[in-house]
């Protein structure tokens, strides 16, 4: 594969949070031009004048080929746009663009609150005419920005033709995309693992040990598979980078915003206080309620996801854990959970 994009036009990154900035830095690592959109004028000025993003990615000195902009019309003129806005705001941001690039690569992980739509459904409605792809995998922003090796699933609704257009724009020596055409599977893995990471953080906060966390990851993965099957995802997609790979990473480190939120809950902090104090978004907190609703609608047992929802509502963490442990005994592969 040619690691240089075939077009001289810059690639666009919509959203200058930690992950958006890291993706811009990764794409620019070979000297490619990147246009990075930020809503805040002061952040645009900081990126362009100081080569830093001190609020969202303070560890990085940004490449000179990254240019920041707050002009959505300028972003709309590009051919490929990585969409890295918070999941709950993706629809409104895309709808505000005067037109849309040919390829939208969705990099935000979540399910829209209220509607229950996956991000690809949100994007199709807000940007009709664009082809949708999803980039998802085990990737901490600060490591990708630092040039450490990483790999992700690049799921292309447009099949191999779309892959041929997009992959050269994002494949780099230290960043390896793997092809899939299962957009739904790639999205479900990223959305569900955020909720499960909160649960694993609670285990850490309560000091319940490594055995408990390993069991939680395995049982949580079973919930991911059940939900994915009901929504049309392929199981093999969820065994890959965007499912199991991302789950293991985010359930094991305080570098995960969702894991950190869960750890604080386990230590006795209140959810509303934690959410109000955060500049960055723990998407699992927004995804848990809608995931519980969708699971109930489809008759899917997701006790760990439900437990996270209860914690976010204010239930006592130890009582919630005891509720999980006291569930009826059953076969491990019971499809009913």
VOTILUM-755012 format. One record per residue: x, y, z of N, C-alpha, C in turn; residue in one letter. Coordinates in steps of 0.001 Angstrom, whole numbers, plus 500000, padded with zeros to 6 digits. Layout:
REM residues N
XYZXYZXYZa ...
END
This chain:
REM residues 337
500838498797500000500000500000500000500870501249500000x 500488502193499181501173503482499160500774504290500388x 501745504641501231501431505337502469501197506819502271x 501354507317501062501027508717500786499667508804500106x 498861509738500532497563509925499893497759510360498447x 496829509903497594496972510198496168496620511642495843x 495821512313496705495406513678496441496317514662497156x 496511515833496531497291516880497185496444517701498154x 495134517484498138494266518225499031494453517736500461x 494397518629501432494576518194502818493419517328503279x 493687516466504229492622515730504883492080516608506006x 490810516473506329490207517268507382489906516440508616x 490018517074509772489656516447511044488668517381511730x 487460516903511947486394517719512516486313517452514020x 486899518346514810486906518184516255488323518154516790x 488655519130517650490029519266518154490133518902519621x 489353517896520038489570517299521345490840516458521329x 491024515643522346492250514849522426492390513900521245x 491316513163520909491420512176519843491505512841518479x 490737513898518246490839514592516975492218515187516751x 492772515792517793494111516377517678495155515299517449x 494999514157518127495946513055517936495882512503516520x 494681512378515975494555511906514595495182512893513619x 494983514178513853495623515182512995497138515061513066x 497665514884514249499111514739514432499623513482513741x 498865512397513838499270511147513195499292511298511679x 498245511879511110498190512050509658499307512972509178x 499623513980509968500662514942509606502075514413509841x 502202513210510388503524512691510757504431512477509554x 503846512358508344504674512203507145504727513496506335x 504297514583506934504326515871506258503060516236505525x 502043515370505570500782515674504885500090516870505530x 499425517658504715498662518796505218497361518313505853x 497039518887507010495823518527507740495120519813508149x 493807519848507916492994520969508368492165520487509552x 492373521106510718491766520677511979490740521706512435x 489476521279512545488407522198512950488198522190514447x 488131523391515031487782523561516440486677524596516536x 485754524390517454484661525336517635485160526633518271x 486144526526519191486589527673519978487656528469519228x 487413529767519027488359530613518299489698530686519011x 489677530678520344490939530761521086491782529504520907x 491128528346520734491879527114520492492464527124519090x 491715527613518128492243527748516762493493528612516778x 493440529727517485494589530619517558495770529951518250x 495524529205519314496614528528520025497303527492519136x 496493526693518441497079525663517575497925526300516479x 497424527344515857498134527960514734499347528771515171x 499295529383516332500395530268516748501404529588517653x 500943528632518464501836528023519446502115526547519198x 501384525945518264501546524519517957501219523632519157x 500252524045519985499862523259521157498339523219521265x 497867522247522040496471522155522455496510521808523941x 496700522810524768497008522584526184495829522027526966x 494613522269526517493452521762527254493238520276526989x 493311519850525737492904518499525379494060517534525135x 495197518020524684496338517132524424497635517858524767x 497865518125526042499009518949526432500367518306526171x 500387516988525957501671516307525777502282516520524397x 501521517039523442501972517067522040502398518453521597x 503495518488520823503855519664520037503416519378518608x 502476520156518102501806519796516859502655520082515632x 502479519232514638503261519316513404502964520618512661x 503953521158511958503753522422511241502758522321510097x 502474521116509607501538520974508492500081520897508944x 499836521054510247498465521121510767498034522578510813x 496897522878510210496305524214510259494934524111510907x 494666524933511900493363524924512566492434525938511931x 491129525647511990490112526536511434488831526376512241x 488030527437512298486701527318512897485613527505511847x 485973527322510586485074527551509455484579526207508907x 483314525886509146482769524625508662482716524569507141x 482536525702506493482516525722505033483867525302504467x 484940525693505134486281525298504694486454523784504820x 485909523201505876485995521749506063485161521022505007x 484029521604504643483128520966503687483732520839502302x 484735521644502005485348521621500677486330520473500496x 486633519730501560487622518660501480486994517366500961x 487846516437500561487368515163500019487110514133501108x 487969514134502130487881513159503217487889513914504537x 486937513577505397486826514260506678486702513228507789x 487645513255508726487541512438509938486666513190510930x 485564512593511334484587513257512195484822512792513635x 485311513725514472485741513360515820485073514268516854x 483889514756516533483118515526517500482573514578518569x 482217515076519766481516514210520725480288513578520079x 480022512329520412478961511594519739477615512306519819x 477321512925520951476005513550521129475858514846520337x 476939515366519776476885516606519003477182516394517514x 477443515150517117477838514909515734476764515371514759x 475517515023515022474448515366514099474307516855513883x 474366517626514967474180519075514842475352519720514120x 476555519235514340477715519807513660477661519496512165x 477372518249511819477287517899510397476147518636509712x 475028518806510412473891519506509815474197520978509561x 475141521537510332475486522953510173476441523199509012x 477017522148508441477921522322507310477124522650506056x 477609523564505216476858523950504013476770522825502986x 477741521961502949477720520739502145478676519773502805x 478873518608502208479646517592502905480652516910501985x 481812516549502535482804515828501730482264514489501241x 482931513937500263482506512665499696482560511553500729x 483647511524501530483841510466502515483889511043503919x 483001510546504773483011510899506191483460509671506978x 484567509821507704485097508733508520484745509038509969x 483833508272510537483336508539511881484280507934512909x 484777508787513803485774508360514786485262508505516220x 484020508952516390483422509103517709482666507822518062x 482717507451519336482147506174519776480978506430520712x 479791506032520287478632506225521134477351505931520390x 476245506076521102474894505938520555474141507211520918x 473409507759519979472745509028520229471638508881521274x 471733509681522320470713509675523363469387510163522783x 468301509588523247466986509993522781466521509191521585x 467328509160520521466917508459519302467375507004519272x 468467506682519975469025505337519919469749505029518623x 470046506057517838470711505830516548472214505642516725x 472770504725515953474219504625515847474747505832515080x 476047506083515214476626507269514593476505507250513075x 476569506063512452476440506037510991475044506449510567x 474015506142511375472657506570511063472513508077511240x 473130508600512296473114510048512515473757510763511338x 474914510268510907475652510921509817474898510829508497x 474264509702508222473517509558506969472361510563506897x 471714510771508033470594511714508053471072513163507959x 472201513469508615472693514849508648473488515212507397x 474067514210506733474928514471505570474578513528504436x 473372513617503915472983512728502818473875512951501602x 474244511852500985475115511939499812476549511586500096x 476974511681501352478332511276501716478385509772501924x 479541509182501651479751507775501970480357507687503361x 479895506707504144480244506617505555481249505493505786x 482243505788506593483169504783507098483315505011508599x 483830504004509290484024504083510741485440503650511064x 486141504471511844487479504129512328487385503883513823x 487711502665514256487543502317515666488547501246516055x 489144501413517230490104500425517693490729500835519012x 491681500041519503492323500305520796493401501385520676x 493007502623520848493909503743520567493763504836521616x 494735504959522498494782506105523398495385507291522643x 494760508450522783495149509614521991496605509996522204x 497056510027523447498414510515523705499460509593523097x 499167508289523004500129507368522396500164507533520882x 498994507676520269498952507882518813499659509175518445x 499429510238519225500079511518518950501586511429519092x 502048510565519979503489510403520204504146509501519171x 503363508939518254503928508084517217504161506653517635x 503546506216518751503669504826519168502777503942518300x 503147502683518079502403501830517149500957501600517597x 500042501603516645498626501356516908497978500800515651x 496856500127515853496089499575514733494610499747515023x 493818499900513963492386500100514102491641499424512960x 490372499184513194489471498751512134489002499970511351x 489076499892510036488479500907509166487361500226508394x 486137500419508886484976499773508282484351500708507261x 484240500251506019483800501093504912482466500601504370x 481430501428504535480130501064503981480190500960502465x 481083501704501838481251501684500389482157500592499884x 482550499670500749483340498521500330484780498870499973x 485372498026499144486798498156498848487121499410498052x 486210499881497235486466501123496501486654502291497472x 485827502361498488485976503424499485487259503232500292x 487556501998500646488805501702501349490008502201500553x 489999501964499239491109502401498399491258503919498399x 490138504632498571490209506094498633490718506587499987x 490278505945501067490518506478502402491811505976503026x 492091504688502885493204504088503625494537504812503419x 494886505223502180496169505928502035496237507246502794x 495096507834503107495086509094503842495436508898505314x 495197507692505849495393507512507291496427506456507655x 496806505587506730497826504584507039499192505264507151x 499874505014508243501208505567508469502113504466509022x 503384504749509108504331503735509563503960503196510935x 503393504034511806503040503607513164501529503487513366x 500754503575512298499295503474512423498771502613511288x 498226501458511647497843500463510650496337500232510671x 495607500612509628494184500281509550493983498893508936x 492941498200509399492551496909508843491152497043508240x 490958496474507073489719496647506333488579495804506904x 487397496392506908486147495688507161485051496419506395x 483941495728506131482774496419505594481608496378506586x 481899495960507825480874495841508862480847497117509703x 480186498127509192480112499421509879479374499292511209x 478294498539511227477516498377512457478354497703513541x 479067496647513186479914495962514157480994496855514721x 481630497637513835482685498534514298482141499569515276x 480938500059515022480345501056515910479900500468517238x 479296499303517206478799498699518440479945498358519374x 481044497855518836482194497568519691482649498798520445x 482794499923519749483263501146520379482288501712521375x 480990501600521093479983502169521988479839501347523267x 479738500037523133479508499193524304480734499146525213x 481916499133524629483115499032525476483257500248526383x 482743501410525968482821502585526830482052502376528129x 480892501745528041480094501470529232480783500421530100x 481308499380529468481992498328530216483253498854530898x 483911499836530291485095500432530909484737501149532207x 483564501759532257483112502373533515482983501301534588x 482395500153534225482243499064535183483595498586535707x 484573498449534820485896498002535249486571499051536121x 486325500312535852486842501355536720486256501269538111x 484970500928538217484346500750539530485032499625540296x 485328498529539615486056497423540244487392497905540804x 488077498734540040489356499294540499489136500210541696x 488134501070541627487874501997542716487498501308544007x 486801500176543900486418499399545077487509498442545531x 488605498372544773489735497493545083489306496025545173x 488566495601544158488060494232544150489022493240543502x 490121493719542929491162492827542448491127492549540957x 492215491937540489492383491649539064491478490515538588x 491217489529539469490321488437539075488950488983538696x 488454489903539514487130490463539263487108491239537953x 488170491986537691488200492762536445488254491845535227x 489052490774535293489127489838534164487771489186533908x 487094488793534984485771488189534832484793489197534229x 484889490443534659483996491479534153484227491728532665x 485469491754532242485770491944530824485164490804530000x 485333489557530475484821488411529732483301488419529666x 482656488681530805481196488692530808480649489919530067x 481350491018530164480946492195529402481060491965527914x 482098491255527507482267490947526090481105490093525588x 480621489175526434479455488369526057478237489270525830x 478084490312526639476981491260526441477153492017525129x 478374492398524822478645493077523561478258492198522380x 478613490927522436478295490011521348476783489839521189x 476068489702522318474612489533522241473954490762521625x 474363491935522076473783493153521541474150493321520065x 475396493051519730475839493171518344475074492260517413x 474852491024517837474101490081516998472687490591516751x 472061491141517789470698491643517646470620492832516685x 471697493605516594471719494795515739472310494524514359x 472687493272514091473172492920512765474673492940512593x 475429493060513670476899493028513586477388491592513404x 478515491445512751479104490124512614479989489815513825x 479880488614514397480687488283515580482177488432515342x 482637488099514130484075488188513874484577489629513922x 483700490590513625484097491992513749484375492324515207x 483521491836516095483645492161517513484762491384518194x 485299490352517539486482489687518089487761490424517717x 487640491456516877488818492150516373489165493408517141x 489857494292516469490400495500517095489307496411517653x 488214496549516909487177497503517308486270496960518403x 486383495685518731485574495087519774486422494654520948x 486904493422520889487689492872521990488962493674522239x 489646494088521164490887494844521346490667496141522091x 489656496896521688489350498172522339488851497948523765x 488089496884523981487567496566525306488702496323526293x 489670495502525899490788495192526802491563496450527161x 491808497308526174492593498521526438491873499451527412x 490620499752527120489940500779527900489476500277529261x 489481498977529467489104498417530761490309498197531666x 491446498720531281492678498396532005493529499590532382x 493075500820532120493967501953532323493202503223532647x 493759504020533551493168505318533859493371506313532723x 494113505951531686494175506794530494492829506835529782x 491966505865530090490602505859529553489727506775530398x 489049507723529749488147508617530478487012507846531144x 486519506806530461485422506025531024485889505209532222x 487052504596532130487609503856533254487840504794534444x 488360505978534174488617506940535256487324507367535933x 486261507558535138484967507900535708484474506784536628x 484571505543536162484150504415536982484972504285538258x 486263504493538152487128504409539336486696505431540384x 486396506643539935485946507678540870484604507309541491x 483704506702540710482431506243541264482671505182542335x 483572504259542057483885503219543028484502503762544300x 485180504885544187485804505519545353484824506375546150x 483574506450545678482545507130546455482113508483545936x 482635508929544798482231510221544250480885510088543541x 480157511183543466478851511191542839478983511462541339x 478145510778540556478237510886539107478016512313538618x 477010513002539194476710514340538704477849515309538961x 478574515123540076479729515971540371480861515692539395x 481084514423539120482171514044538214481906514540536797x 480683514410536337480355514819534970480407516339534825x 480003517052535856480000518520535787481401519088535765x 482365518347536294483720518864536460484633518523535289x 484118517821534272484993517314533219484909518163531961x 486083518549531447486145519228530156486035518221529013x 486549517006529253486461515965528240485266515064528545x 484816514336527534483566513591527633483840512112527840x 483213511528528884483188510079529060481920509577528366x 482056509167527106480884508860526295480041507739526885x 480666506823527646479906505720528226478781506171529130x 478947507326529773477897507844530657476657508242529868x 476844508706528631475711509052527786475133507814527094x 475992506836526839475570505646526106474803504672526993x 475155504577528279474553503569529155473027503625529175x 472409504795529387470942504801529445470274504343528152x 470778504807527021470155504423525758470434502959525447x 471587502447525864471905501041525643470983500149526472x 470693500558527704469746499808528540468366499778527883x 467950500913527343466638500987526687466578500101525453x 467633500146524641467658499327523429467712497843523771x 468474497480524806468559496079525218467195495569525667x 466480496380526428465143495983526874464198495834525681x 464316496728524718463449496690523545463659495415522742x 464933494959522689465265493758521916465272492488522762x 464993492591524052464991491425524922466370490848525165x 467385491722525255468769491286525432469178491490526896x 469691490445527512470178490558528890471543491236528896x 471637492395529540472903493117529668473043493594531119x 473265492662532051473284493029533470474408493972533855x 475555493874533215476666494767533562476363496178533081x 475860496300531871475478497613531357474385498220532233x 473418497419532640472351497904533511472909498360534845x 473901497628535369474525498012536631475215499363536523x 475880499613535395476518500919535188475471502020535165x 474367501778534504473269502754534476472783503056535895x 472642502022536708472209502216538091473222503042538882x 474492502789538657475541503567539331475474505035538947x 475269505295537664475193506675537190473965507396537747x 472925506630538085471737507212538708471947507491540193x 473043506950540760473339507235542157473278506052543092x 473058504823542587473014503655543453474373503397544085x 474381502764545246475620502480545967476443501433545208x 477724501692544923478526500756544128478609499356544717x 478760499243546026478889497906546623477580497128546509x 476463497810546638475182497131546487474973496683545041x 475405497504544094475272497134542689476137495911542379x 477367495899542882478245494744542667477647493499543298x 477106493621544504476488492473545161475318491938544347x 474572492853543717473474492423542861473948491596541681x 475073491985541093475653491212539984476088489828540465x 476738489783541621477276488515542127476185487549542576x 475020488061542921473950487208543440472964486782542357x 473256487061541092472378486606540021472354485080539958x 471260484474539446471163483017539404472319482392538625x 472759481231539062473817480501538375473283479937537059x 474156479917536041473726479424534737474943479009533920x 474700478430532755475795478033531857476495479290531314x 477823479190531138478583480346530667478121480825529309x 477753479909528425477367480286527069475860480454526927x 475145480654528003473708480892527947473435482169527146x 472706482048526046472475483196525174471590484231525837x 470889483861526905470042484811527608470808485616528631x 472099485366528807472934486157529694472984485668531105x 
END
